[in-house]
């Protein structure tokens, strides 16, 4: 899957800081076409303003759900202050990811 420059920067930052076992970043901007923040806070067309993130990392072990999300949001503070308007975060440990795949 090809990623734009903002998505690539997000993936690089999260990869460097959290060494994820798995990471999925989906640009959901097309579903928000015509909204005030389409294309980011500066309202430029072309997407990369709304993302859905699933990240699996041992860095989340022993850390609560809210703290996990804060850690991800802190790492992406620059992007969230500019081009990214919305980011849905699902941060899991490897064990939680395995349970969700197996349906346990």
Chimera marker file (.cmm) of the C-alpha trace (Angstrom):
<marker_set name="trace">
<marker id="1" x="0.000" y="0.000" z="0.000" r="1" g="1" b="0" radius="0.5"/>
<marker id="2" x="1.335" y="3.408" z="-0.966" r="1" g="1" b="0" radius="0.5"/>
<marker id="3" x="1.320" y="6.130" z="1.671" r="1" g="1" b="0" radius="0.5"/>
<marker id="4" x="1.443" y="9.877" z="1.224" r="1" g="1" b="0" radius="0.5"/>
<marker id="5" x="4.107" y="12.018" z="2.904" r="1" g="1" b="0" radius="0.5"/>
<marker id="6" x="2.125" y="12.650" z="6.095" r="1" g="1" b="0" radius="0.5"/>
<marker id="7" x="1.262" y="8.975" z="6.546" r="1" g="1" b="0" radius="0.5"/>
<marker id="8" x="4.877" y="8.045" z="5.888" r="1" g="1" b="0" radius="0.5"/>
<marker id="9" x="6.057" y="10.498" z="8.546" r="1" g="1" b="0" radius="0.5"/>
<marker id="10" x="3.532" y="9.065" z="11.033" r="1" g="1" b="0" radius="0.5"/>
<marker id="11" x="4.708" y="5.512" z="10.329" r="1" g="1" b="0" radius="0.5"/>
<marker id="12" x="8.366" y="6.488" z="10.692" r="1" g="1" b="0" radius="0.5"/>
<marker id="13" x="7.825" y="8.276" z="14.010" r="1" g="1" b="0" radius="0.5"/>
<marker id="14" x="5.786" y="5.452" z="15.514" r="1" g="1" b="0" radius="0.5"/>
<marker id="15" x="8.182" y="2.831" z="14.189" r="1" g="1" b="0" radius="0.5"/>
<marker id="16" x="11.221" y="4.567" z="15.686" r="1" g="1" b="0" radius="0.5"/>
<marker id="17" x="9.622" y="5.214" z="19.075" r="1" g="1" b="0" radius="0.5"/>
<marker id="18" x="7.549" y="2.065" z="19.644" r="1" g="1" b="0" radius="0.5"/>
<marker id="19" x="9.202" y="-0.686" z="17.551" r="1" g="1" b="0" radius="0.5"/>
<marker id="20" x="5.784" y="-2.100" z="16.665" r="1" g="1" b="0" radius="0.5"/>
<marker id="21" x="5.202" y="-5.770" z="15.874" r="1" g="1" b="0" radius="0.5"/>
<marker id="22" x="2.464" y="-4.617" z="13.496" r="1" g="1" b="0" radius="0.5"/>
<marker id="23" x="1.143" y="-1.277" z="12.338" r="1" g="1" b="0" radius="0.5"/>
<marker id="24" x="-1.762" y="-0.427" z="10.054" r="1" g="1" b="0" radius="0.5"/>
<marker id="25" x="-2.481" y="3.161" z="9.086" r="1" g="1" b="0" radius="0.5"/>
<marker id="26" x="-5.496" y="3.820" z="6.878" r="1" g="1" b="0" radius="0.5"/>
<marker id="27" x="-6.116" y="7.223" z="5.311" r="1" g="1" b="0" radius="0.5"/>
<marker id="28" x="-9.844" y="7.757" z="5.858" r="1" g="1" b="0" radius="0.5"/>
<marker id="29" x="-9.864" y="11.299" z="4.462" r="1" g="1" b="0" radius="0.5"/>
<marker id="30" x="-12.019" y="10.434" z="1.443" r="1" g="1" b="0" radius="0.5"/>
<marker id="31" x="-14.975" y="9.740" z="3.735" r="1" g="1" b="0" radius="0.5"/>
<marker id="32" x="-14.701" y="13.320" z="4.976" r="1" g="1" b="0" radius="0.5"/>
<marker id="33" x="-14.643" y="15.007" z="1.563" r="1" g="1" b="0" radius="0.5"/>
<marker id="34" x="-16.360" y="18.367" z="1.665" r="1" g="1" b="0" radius="0.5"/>
<marker id="35" x="-16.000" y="18.767" z="5.421" r="1" g="1" b="0" radius="0.5"/>
<marker id="36" x="-14.431" y="21.910" z="6.781" r="1" g="1" b="0" radius="0.5"/>
<marker id="37" x="-11.180" y="20.141" z="7.629" r="1" g="1" b="0" radius="0.5"/>
<marker id="38" x="-10.852" y="18.081" z="4.452" r="1" g="1" b="0" radius="0.5"/>
<marker id="39" x="-7.180" y="17.934" z="3.589" r="1" g="1" b="0" radius="0.5"/>
<marker id="40" x="-6.026" y="18.934" z="7.053" r="1" g="1" b="0" radius="0.5"/>
<marker id="41" x="-6.314" y="21.961" z="9.263" r="1" g="1" b="0" radius="0.5"/>
<marker id="42" x="-5.271" y="24.222" z="6.397" r="1" g="1" b="0" radius="0.5"/>
<marker id="43" x="-8.201" y="22.874" z="4.317" r="1" g="1" b="0" radius="0.5"/>
<marker id="44" x="-6.084" y="21.931" z="1.315" r="1" g="1" b="0" radius="0.5"/>
<marker id="45" x="-7.715" y="19.217" z="-0.817" r="1" g="1" b="0" radius="0.5"/>
<marker id="46" x="-6.052" y="15.861" z="-1.302" r="1" g="1" b="0" radius="0.5"/>
<marker id="47" x="-6.541" y="13.905" z="1.887" r="1" g="1" b="0" radius="0.5"/>
<marker id="48" x="-4.159" y="12.900" z="4.644" r="1" g="1" b="0" radius="0.5"/>
<marker id="49" x="-6.303" y="14.591" z="7.264" r="1" g="1" b="0" radius="0.5"/>
<marker id="50" x="-8.196" y="11.661" z="8.823" r="1" g="1" b="0" radius="0.5"/>
<marker id="51" x="-6.530" y="8.379" z="9.787" r="1" g="1" b="0" radius="0.5"/>
<marker id="52" x="-7.354" y="5.098" z="11.503" r="1" g="1" b="0" radius="0.5"/>
<marker id="53" x="-4.390" y="3.506" z="13.275" r="1" g="1" b="0" radius="0.5"/>
<marker id="54" x="-3.951" y="0.017" z="14.681" r="1" g="1" b="0" radius="0.5"/>
<marker id="55" x="-0.583" y="-0.488" z="16.326" r="1" g="1" b="0" radius="0.5"/>
<marker id="56" x="0.699" y="-3.568" z="18.155" r="1" g="1" b="0" radius="0.5"/>
<marker id="57" x="3.745" y="-3.179" z="20.390" r="1" g="1" b="0" radius="0.5"/>
<marker id="58" x="5.307" y="-4.650" z="23.498" r="1" g="1" b="0" radius="0.5"/>
<marker id="59" x="5.782" y="-1.009" z="24.571" r="1" g="1" b="0" radius="0.5"/>
<marker id="60" x="2.103" y="-1.070" z="25.603" r="1" g="1" b="0" radius="0.5"/>
<marker id="61" x="2.479" y="-3.965" z="28.051" r="1" g="1" b="0" radius="0.5"/>
<marker id="62" x="1.434" y="-2.940" z="31.556" r="1" g="1" b="0" radius="0.5"/>
<marker id="63" x="0.128" y="0.402" z="30.258" r="1" g="1" b="0" radius="0.5"/>
<marker id="64" x="-3.538" y="1.401" z="30.399" r="1" g="1" b="0" radius="0.5"/>
<marker id="65" x="-5.593" y="2.192" z="27.319" r="1" g="1" b="0" radius="0.5"/>
<marker id="66" x="-5.682" y="5.954" z="27.922" r="1" g="1" b="0" radius="0.5"/>
<marker id="67" x="-1.932" y="6.132" z="28.548" r="1" g="1" b="0" radius="0.5"/>
<marker id="68" x="-1.277" y="4.191" z="25.343" r="1" g="1" b="0" radius="0.5"/>
<marker id="69" x="-3.315" y="6.661" z="23.340" r="1" g="1" b="0" radius="0.5"/>
<marker id="70" x="-1.621" y="9.606" z="25.029" r="1" g="1" b="0" radius="0.5"/>
<marker id="71" x="1.773" y="8.186" z="24.151" r="1" g="1" b="0" radius="0.5"/>
<marker id="72" x="0.819" y="7.839" z="20.479" r="1" g="1" b="0" radius="0.5"/>
<marker id="73" x="-0.745" y="11.315" z="20.397" r="1" g="1" b="0" radius="0.5"/>
<marker id="74" x="2.304" y="12.841" z="22.091" r="1" g="1" b="0" radius="0.5"/>
<marker id="75" x="4.561" y="11.274" z="19.458" r="1" g="1" b="0" radius="0.5"/>
<marker id="76" x="2.380" y="12.785" z="16.727" r="1" g="1" b="0" radius="0.5"/>
<marker id="77" x="1.851" y="16.185" z="18.336" r="1" g="1" b="0" radius="0.5"/>
<marker id="78" x="3.308" y="18.041" z="15.336" r="1" g="1" b="0" radius="0.5"/>
<marker id="79" x="1.072" y="16.264" z="12.815" r="1" g="1" b="0" radius="0.5"/>
<marker id="80" x="-2.035" y="16.711" z="14.962" r="1" g="1" b="0" radius="0.5"/>
<marker id="81" x="-1.316" y="20.439" z="15.282" r="1" g="1" b="0" radius="0.5"/>
<marker id="82" x="-1.152" y="20.801" z="11.515" r="1" g="1" b="0" radius="0.5"/>
<marker id="83" x="-2.220" y="18.552" z="8.703" r="1" g="1" b="0" radius="0.5"/>
<marker id="84" x="-4.007" y="15.788" z="10.655" r="1" g="1" b="0" radius="0.5"/>
<marker id="85" x="-7.497" y="16.651" z="11.847" r="1" g="1" b="0" radius="0.5"/>
<marker id="86" x="-8.561" y="13.258" z="13.228" r="1" g="1" b="0" radius="0.5"/>
<marker id="87" x="-6.743" y="10.112" z="14.333" r="1" g="1" b="0" radius="0.5"/>
<marker id="88" x="-8.479" y="6.999" z="15.613" r="1" g="1" b="0" radius="0.5"/>
<marker id="89" x="-6.036" y="4.928" z="17.692" r="1" g="1" b="0" radius="0.5"/>
<marker id="90" x="-6.244" y="1.258" z="18.606" r="1" g="1" b="0" radius="0.5"/>
<marker id="91" x="-3.060" y="0.419" z="20.557" r="1" g="1" b="0" radius="0.5"/>
<marker id="92" x="-2.607" y="-3.237" z="21.528" r="1" g="1" b="0" radius="0.5"/>
<marker id="93" x="-0.058" y="-5.515" z="23.105" r="1" g="1" b="0" radius="0.5"/>
<marker id="94" x="0.920" y="-8.577" z="21.048" r="1" g="1" b="0" radius="0.5"/>
<marker id="95" x="-1.163" y="-10.760" z="23.378" r="1" g="1" b="0" radius="0.5"/>
<marker id="96" x="-4.253" y="-8.567" z="22.924" r="1" g="1" b="0" radius="0.5"/>
<marker id="97" x="-3.792" y="-8.584" z="19.163" r="1" g="1" b="0" radius="0.5"/>
<marker id="98" x="-3.541" y="-12.376" z="19.170" r="1" g="1" b="0" radius="0.5"/>
<marker id="99" x="-6.755" y="-12.651" z="21.186" r="1" g="1" b="0" radius="0.5"/>
<marker id="100" x="-8.613" y="-10.332" z="18.783" r="1" g="1" b="0" radius="0.5"/>
<marker id="101" x="-7.436" y="-12.399" z="15.788" r="1" g="1" b="0" radius="0.5"/>
<marker id="102" x="-8.319" y="-15.726" z="17.369" r="1" g="1" b="0" radius="0.5"/>
<marker id="103" x="-11.642" y="-14.418" z="18.683" r="1" g="1" b="0" radius="0.5"/>
<marker id="104" x="-10.844" y="-15.462" z="22.238" r="1" g="1" b="0" radius="0.5"/>
<link id1="1" id2="2" r="1" g="1" b="0" radius="0.2"/>
<link id1="2" id2="3" r="1" g="1" b="0" radius="0.2"/>
<link id1="3" id2="4" r="1" g="1" b="0" radius="0.2"/>
<link id1="4" id2="5" r="1" g="1" b="0" radius="0.2"/>
<link id1="5" id2="6" r="1" g="1" b="0" radius="0.2"/>
<link id1="6" id2="7" r="1" g="1" b="0" radius="0.2"/>
<link id1="7" id2="8" r="1" g="1" b="0" radius="0.2"/>
<link id1="8" id2="9" r="1" g="1" b="0" radius="0.2"/>
<link id1="9" id2="10" r="1" g="1" b="0" radius="0.2"/>
<link id1="10" id2="11" r="1" g="1" b="0" radius="0.2"/>
<link id1="11" id2="12" r="1" g="1" b="0" radius="0.2"/>
<link id1="12" id2="13" r="1" g="1" b="0" radius="0.2"/>
<link id1="13" id2="14" r="1" g="1" b="0" radius="0.2"/>
<link id1="14" id2="15" r="1" g="1" b="0" radius="0.2"/>
<link id1="15" id2="16" r="1" g="1" b="0" radius="0.2"/>
<link id1="16" id2="17" r="1" g="1" b="0" radius="0.2"/>
<link id1="17" id2="18" r="1" g="1" b="0" radius="0.2"/>
<link id1="18" id2="19" r="1" g="1" b="0" radius="0.2"/>
<link id1="19" id2="20" r="1" g="1" b="0" radius="0.2"/>
<link id1="20" id2="21" r="1" g="1" b="0" radius="0.2"/>
<link id1="21" id2="22" r="1" g="1" b="0" radius="0.2"/>
<link id1="22" id2="23" r="1" g="1" b="0" radius="0.2"/>
<link id1="23" id2="24" r="1" g="1" b="0" radius="0.2"/>
<link id1="24" id2="25" r="1" g="1" b="0" radius="0.2"/>
<link id1="25" id2="26" r="1" g="1" b="0" radius="0.2"/>
<link id1="26" id2="27" r="1" g="1" b="0" radius="0.2"/>
<link id1="27" id2="28" r="1" g="1" b="0" radius="0.2"/>
<link id1="28" id2="29" r="1" g="1" b="0" radius="0.2"/>
<link id1="29" id2="30" r="1" g="1" b="0" radius="0.2"/>
<link id1="30" id2="31" r="1" g="1" b="0" radius="0.2"/>
<link id1="31" id2="32" r="1" g="1" b="0" radius="0.2"/>
<link id1="32" id2="33" r="1" g="1" b="0" radius="0.2"/>
<link id1="33" id2="34" r="1" g="1" b="0" radius="0.2"/>
<link id1="34" id2="35" r="1" g="1" b="0" radius="0.2"/>
<link id1="35" id2="36" r="1" g="1" b="0" radius="0.2"/>
<link id1="36" id2="37" r="1" g="1" b="0" radius="0.2"/>
<link id1="37" id2="38" r="1" g="1" b="0" radius="0.2"/>
<link id1="38" id2="39" r="1" g="1" b="0" radius="0.2"/>
<link id1="39" id2="40" r="1" g="1" b="0" radius="0.2"/>
<link id1="40" id2="41" r="1" g="1" b="0" radius="0.2"/>
<link id1="41" id2="42" r="1" g="1" b="0" radius="0.2"/>
<link id1="42" id2="43" r="1" g="1" b="0" radius="0.2"/>
<link id1="43" id2="44" r="1" g="1" b="0" radius="0.2"/>
<link id1="44" id2="45" r="1" g="1" b="0" radius="0.2"/>
<link id1="45" id2="46" r="1" g="1" b="0" radius="0.2"/>
<link id1="46" id2="47" r="1" g="1" b="0" radius="0.2"/>
<link id1="47" id2="48" r="1" g="1" b="0" radius="0.2"/>
<link id1="48" id2="49" r="1" g="1" b="0" radius="0.2"/>
<link id1="49" id2="50" r="1" g="1" b="0" radius="0.2"/>
<link id1="50" id2="51" r="1" g="1" b="0" radius="0.2"/>
<link id1="51" id2="52" r="1" g="1" b="0" radius="0.2"/>
<link id1="52" id2="53" r="1" g="1" b="0" radius="0.2"/>
<link id1="53" id2="54" r="1" g="1" b="0" radius="0.2"/>
<link id1="54" id2="55" r="1" g="1" b="0" radius="0.2"/>
<link id1="55" id2="56" r="1" g="1" b="0" radius="0.2"/>
<link id1="56" id2="57" r="1" g="1" b="0" radius="0.2"/>
<link id1="57" id2="58" r="1" g="1" b="0" radius="0.2"/>
<link id1="58" id2="59" r="1" g="1" b="0" radius="0.2"/>
<link id1="59" id2="60" r="1" g="1" b="0" radius="0.2"/>
<link id1="60" id2="61" r="1" g="1" b="0" radius="0.2"/>
<link id1="61" id2="62" r="1" g="1" b="0" radius="0.2"/>
<link id1="62" id2="63" r="1" g="1" b="0" radius="0.2"/>
<link id1="63" id2="64" r="1" g="1" b="0" radius="0.2"/>
<link id1="64" id2="65" r="1" g="1" b="0" radius="0.2"/>
<link id1="65" id2="66" r="1" g="1" b="0" radius="0.2"/>
<link id1="66" id2="67" r="1" g="1" b="0" radius="0.2"/>
<link id1="67" id2="68" r="1" g="1" b="0" radius="0.2"/>
<link id1="68" id2="69" r="1" g="1" b="0" radius="0.2"/>
<link id1="69" id2="70" r="1" g="1" b="0" radius="0.2"/>
<link id1="70" id2="71" r="1" g="1" b="0" radius="0.2"/>
<link id1="71" id2="72" r="1" g="1" b="0" radius="0.2"/>
<link id1="72" id2="73" r="1" g="1" b="0" radius="0.2"/>
<link id1="73" id2="74" r="1" g="1" b="0" radius="0.2"/>
<link id1="74" id2="75" r="1" g="1" b="0" radius="0.2"/>
<link id1="75" id2="76" r="1" g="1" b="0" radius="0.2"/>
<link id1="76" id2="77" r="1" g="1" b="0" radius="0.2"/>
<link id1="77" id2="78" r="1" g="1" b="0" radius="0.2"/>
<link id1="78" id2="79" r="1" g="1" b="0" radius="0.2"/>
<link id1="79" id2="80" r="1" g="1" b="0" radius="0.2"/>
<link id1="80" id2="81" r="1" g="1" b="0" radius="0.2"/>
<link id1="81" id2="82" r="1" g="1" b="0" radius="0.2"/>
<link id1="82" id2="83" r="1" g="1" b="0" radius="0.2"/>
<link id1="83" id2="84" r="1" g="1" b="0" radius="0.2"/>
<link id1="84" id2="85" r="1" g="1" b="0" radius="0.2"/>
<link id1="85" id2="86" r="1" g="1" b="0" radius="0.2"/>
<link id1="86" id2="87" r="1" g="1" b="0" radius="0.2"/>
<link id1="87" id2="88" r="1" g="1" b="0" radius="0.2"/>
<link id1="88" id2="89" r="1" g="1" b="0" radius="0.2"/>
<link id1="89" id2="90" r="1" g="1" b="0" radius="0.2"/>
<link id1="90" id2="91" r="1" g="1" b="0" radius="0.2"/>
<link id1="91" id2="92" r="1" g="1" b="0" radius="0.2"/>
<link id1="92" id2="93" r="1" g="1" b="0" radius="0.2"/>
<link id1="93" id2="94" r="1" g="1" b="0" radius="0.2"/>
<link id1="94" id2="95" r="1" g="1" b="0" radius="0.2"/>
<link id1="95" id2="96" r="1" g="1" b="0" radius="0.2"/>
<link id1="96" id2="97" r="1" g="1" b="0" radius="0.2"/>
<link id1="97" id2="98" r="1" g="1" b="0" radius="0.2"/>
<link id1="98" id2="99" r="1" g="1" b="0" radius="0.2"/>
<link id1="99" id2="100" r="1" g="1" b="0" radius="0.2"/>
<link id1="100" id2="101" r="1" g="1" b="0" radius="0.2"/>
<link id1="101" id2="102" r="1" g="1" b="0" radius="0.2"/>
<link id1="102" id2="103" r="1" g="1" b="0" radius="0.2"/>
<link id1="103" id2="104" r="1" g="1" b="0" radius="0.2"/>
</marker_set>
